[in-house]
Amino acid sequence: MSTELFSDSHCHFGDEPLRSSAEDVYRRALENGVRRFMIPEVHPSDERFIEGFASTHEGVFRAFGIHPWAASEWDGKEFSPSSVSRSVKAIGECGLDRLHTSDFELETRLFEAQIALAESLHLPLLVHSLRANNEVMRVLKRHHARGVIHGFSGSFEEAMAFISLGFFLGAGGVITYQRAQKTRRTFARIPLGSILLETDSPAMPLSGFQGEANMPERVPIVAKCLAELRGISVQEVSDATERNFSFLFLSGEGS
């Protein structure tokens, strides 16, 4: 009997249109076998909604952080570990972005501050890296952090370099596109024990859903695509990625 279950390691319930229909989005995901969700913060103002949603819905976990797109909202101060709720399971979404933002020095300082927070709390990072893999890697090499490079899109060599630093890689909508051959080849080759599934909802629409808001209920489609790329069953993908999610975010709490 199939026991395929899935976790969305990166979905933005705090963003529209998910936020205003969060109950329906959550229900549909559960109906499709998605049982756990990691919700990163983008703006400091996201904290109250995400904390409330996570505290009242089974399998929903939250991350504390500021997205590089929102770097200008940071007050420039170091983050105090005492200000982070015990319910937080990760730090992020944090990282570097060469495409959408212009103050790269500010981004880098914010990224470093959030890495320091993660290290002090022994929490994993949810890392955003857009056209900045080399810069992100240089920053991470200066620290002893762990986490996931979300929405990874890069070469096999880049992937293995991140994995050697102790990072998982997030497989999302990109691998569902035939044209994304480099990324598809990468996820076909890297260790299955280093992969997490994600949607980045409502962003990163899957192939066949262009122009629509992405939804956590589509994680099984990503899993099926990954299984096809690797020549294995969806059950094997489910088993491995569920173990990976538990290990990274819930170490010691079981699955």
C-alpha positions as CSV (number, residue, x, y, z in Angstrom):
1,M,0.0,0.0,0.0
2,S,1.3,3.5,-0.9
3,T,2.3,5.6,2.0
4,E,3.5,8.6,0.0
5,L,3.6,11.7,2.2
6,F,5.3,15.0,1.5
7,S,6.6,18.2,3.2
8,D,6.8,21.6,1.6
9,S,10.1,22.9,2.9
10,H,9.4,26.5,1.6
11,C,6.0,28.0,1.2
12,H,4.8,31.6,1.8
13,F,1.5,31.4,3.6
14,G,2.1,35.0,4.6
15,D,1.9,36.2,0.9
16,E,-1.2,36.7,-1.1
17,P,-3.2,34.9,-2.5
18,L,-2.3,32.2,0.1
19,R,-2.8,34.4,3.1
20,S,-6.4,35.4,2.5
21,S,-7.4,31.7,1.7
22,A,-4.9,30.0,4.1
23,E,-7.5,27.6,5.5
24,D,-8.5,26.3,2.0
25,V,-4.8,26.1,0.9
26,Y,-3.9,24.1,3.9
27,R,-6.8,21.7,3.5
28,R,-6.2,21.1,-0.2
29,A,-2.5,20.4,0.6
30,L,-3.4,17.8,3.3
31,E,-5.8,16.2,0.8
32,N,-2.9,15.8,-1.6
33,G,-0.6,14.1,0.9
34,V,1.3,17.2,2.0
35,R,1.5,17.0,5.8
36,R,4.2,19.5,6.8
37,F,5.0,23.0,5.9
38,M,7.9,25.4,6.6
39,I,6.9,29.0,6.3
40,P,9.7,31.6,6.1
41,E,9.2,35.3,6.9
42,V,9.9,37.9,4.2
43,H,9.1,41.1,6.1
44,P,9.3,41.8,9.8
45,S,5.6,42.4,9.7
46,D,5.0,38.8,8.7
47,E,5.8,37.5,12.2
48,R,2.4,37.8,13.9
49,F,0.4,36.1,11.1
50,I,2.9,33.3,10.6
51,E,3.3,32.6,14.3
52,G,-0.5,32.5,14.7
53,F,-1.0,30.2,11.8
54,A,1.8,27.8,12.8
55,S,0.5,27.6,16.4
56,T,-3.0,26.6,15.4
57,H,-2.3,24.2,12.5
58,E,-0.7,20.8,12.8
59,G,2.5,20.3,10.8
60,V,3.1,24.0,10.2
61,F,6.5,25.4,11.2
62,R,7.9,28.8,11.0
63,A,11.2,30.5,10.3
64,F,12.3,33.9,11.6
65,G,14.1,36.2,9.2
66,I,14.2,39.0,6.7
67,H,14.4,38.4,3.0
68,P,17.1,40.2,1.0
69,W,14.3,42.0,-0.9
70,A,13.3,43.6,2.4
71,A,16.8,44.5,3.6
72,S,15.9,48.1,3.7
73,E,13.4,47.3,6.5
74,W,16.2,46.0,8.7
75,D,17.3,48.4,11.5
76,G,21.0,47.4,11.1
77,K,21.3,45.9,14.6
78,E,22.4,42.4,15.4
79,F,19.6,40.0,16.1
80,S,19.1,39.0,19.7
81,P,18.6,35.3,20.3
82,S,16.3,36.1,23.2
83,S,13.9,37.8,20.8
84,V,13.3,34.6,18.8
85,S,10.3,32.5,19.9
86,R,11.0,28.9,20.9
87,S,8.5,27.8,18.2
88,V,10.9,28.9,15.5
89,K,12.5,26.0,13.6
90,A,14.7,27.9,11.2
91,I,16.2,31.3,10.3
92,G,15.2,32.8,7.0
93,E,14.4,33.5,4.4
94,C,17.8,35.1,4.2
95,G,20.5,35.3,1.6
96,L,21.7,37.3,-1.4
97,D,20.1,38.4,-4.7
98,R,21.9,39.8,-7.7
99,L,18.8,40.2,-9.8
100,H,16.2,42.1,-7.8
101,T,18.1,44.2,-5.3
102,S,20.9,46.8,-5.7
103,D,22.4,47.4,-2.2
104,F,24.6,44.2,-2.2
105,E,26.6,45.4,0.8
106,L,23.5,45.9,2.9
107,E,22.2,42.4,1.8
108,T,25.5,40.8,2.8
109,R,25.5,42.5,6.3
110,L,21.9,41.3,6.8
111,F,22.8,37.8,5.7
112,E,25.8,37.6,8.0
113,A,23.7,38.8,10.9
114,Q,21.1,36.1,10.3
115,I,23.8,33.5,10.0
116,A,25.2,34.6,13.4
117,L,21.7,34.3,14.9
118,A,21.2,30.8,13.4
119,E,24.5,29.7,14.8
120,S,23.8,31.0,18.2
121,L,20.4,29.2,18.3
122,H,21.7,26.1,16.6
123,L,19.0,26.4,13.9
124,P,19.2,25.8,10.2
125,L,19.1,28.5,7.5
126,L,16.6,28.9,4.7
127,V,18.9,30.5,2.1
128,H,17.9,32.6,-0.9
129,S,20.5,32.6,-3.6
130,L,19.6,34.2,-6.9
131,R,22.4,34.7,-9.4
132,A,24.7,34.8,-6.3
133,N,25.8,31.2,-5.7
134,N,29.5,32.1,-5.6
135,E,28.9,35.0,-3.2
136,V,26.6,32.9,-1.0
137,M,29.2,30.2,-0.9
138,R,32.0,32.6,0.1
139,V,29.9,33.9,3.0
140,L,28.9,30.4,4.2
141,K,32.5,29.2,4.1
142,R,33.3,31.8,6.8
143,H,30.7,30.2,9.2
144,H,29.6,26.8,10.5
145,A,26.0,27.0,9.6
146,R,23.7,24.4,8.1
147,G,20.4,24.6,6.3
148,V,18.9,24.5,2.8
149,I,19.6,26.4,-0.4
150,H,16.0,26.9,-1.4
151,G,14.9,26.7,-5.0
152,F,18.4,25.6,-6.1
153,S,19.2,26.3,-9.7
154,G,22.7,25.6,-10.6
155,S,25.3,23.1,-11.7
156,F,26.3,19.8,-10.3
157,E,29.6,21.2,-9.1
158,E,27.9,24.1,-7.3
159,A,25.4,21.6,-5.8
160,M,28.1,19.4,-4.4
161,A,30.0,22.4,-3.0
162,F,26.9,23.4,-1.0
163,I,26.4,19.8,0.1
164,S,30.0,19.6,1.3
165,L,29.2,22.6,3.6
166,G,26.4,20.7,5.1
167,F,23.5,22.1,3.1
168,F,20.5,20.5,1.6
169,L,19.1,21.6,-1.8
170,G,15.5,22.6,-2.4
171,A,13.9,21.0,-5.5
172,G,11.0,23.0,-6.7
173,G,9.2,24.1,-9.8
174,V,12.3,24.6,-11.9
175,I,12.9,20.9,-12.4
176,T,9.5,20.5,-14.0
177,Y,10.6,22.5,-17.0
178,Q,12.2,20.6,-19.9
179,R,14.3,23.7,-20.7
180,A,16.0,23.7,-17.3
181,Q,18.4,20.9,-18.4
182,K,21.3,21.9,-16.1
183,T,19.2,21.9,-13.0
184,R,17.4,18.7,-14.0
185,R,20.7,16.9,-14.6
186,T,21.9,18.2,-11.2
187,F,18.9,16.8,-9.3
188,A,19.2,13.5,-11.1
189,R,22.8,13.1,-9.8
190,I,23.2,14.5,-6.4
191,P,22.6,12.3,-3.3
192,L,18.9,11.8,-2.6
193,G,19.8,12.3,1.1
194,S,20.6,16.0,0.3
195,I,17.3,17.0,-1.3
196,L,14.2,18.7,0.1
197,L,10.9,19.3,-1.8
198,E,9.4,22.7,-2.0
199,T,7.0,25.0,-3.9
200,D,8.0,28.5,-2.9
201,S,4.3,29.2,-3.1
202,P,2.9,31.5,-4.5
203,A,6.0,31.9,-6.6
204,M,7.9,29.5,-8.9
205,P,4.9,28.1,-10.8
206,L,5.3,24.5,-12.1
207,S,5.3,23.6,-15.8
208,G,1.7,23.5,-16.9
209,F,0.6,26.1,-14.3
210,Q,2.3,29.2,-15.7
211,G,0.5,32.4,-14.9
212,E,-1.2,30.8,-11.8
213,A,-0.2,31.3,-8.2
214,N,1.7,28.2,-7.0
215,M,0.3,26.1,-4.2
216,P,1.7,23.7,-1.6
217,E,-0.7,21.0,-2.9
218,R,1.6,20.7,-5.9
219,V,4.5,19.2,-4.0
220,P,3.6,15.7,-5.2
221,I,4.0,16.9,-8.8
222,V,7.6,18.0,-7.9
223,A,8.2,14.6,-6.3
224,K,6.9,12.8,-9.3
225,C,9.2,14.8,-11.6
226,L,12.2,14.1,-9.3
227,A,11.4,10.4,-9.3
228,E,11.3,10.4,-13.1
229,L,14.6,12.2,-13.4
230,R,16.3,9.7,-11.1
231,G,14.5,6.6,-12.4
232,I,13.1,5.7,-8.9
233,S,9.6,5.5,-7.4
234,V,7.7,8.4,-5.9
235,Q,7.6,6.4,-2.7
236,E,11.4,6.4,-2.6
237,V,11.4,10.2,-3.1
238,S,8.8,10.5,-0.4
239,D,10.6,8.4,2.1
240,A,14.0,10.1,1.6
241,T,12.7,13.7,1.6
242,E,10.6,13.1,4.6
243,R,13.6,11.8,6.5
244,N,15.6,14.8,5.3
245,F,12.9,17.3,6.5
246,S,12.8,15.7,9.9
247,F,16.6,15.6,10.2
248,L,17.1,19.2,9.3
249,F,14.2,20.9,11.0
250,L,12.9,18.6,13.7
251,S,16.0,16.8,14.9
252,G,15.1,14.7,17.9
253,E,11.3,15.3,17.4
254,G,10.7,12.3,15.1
255,S,8.7,12.3,11.9
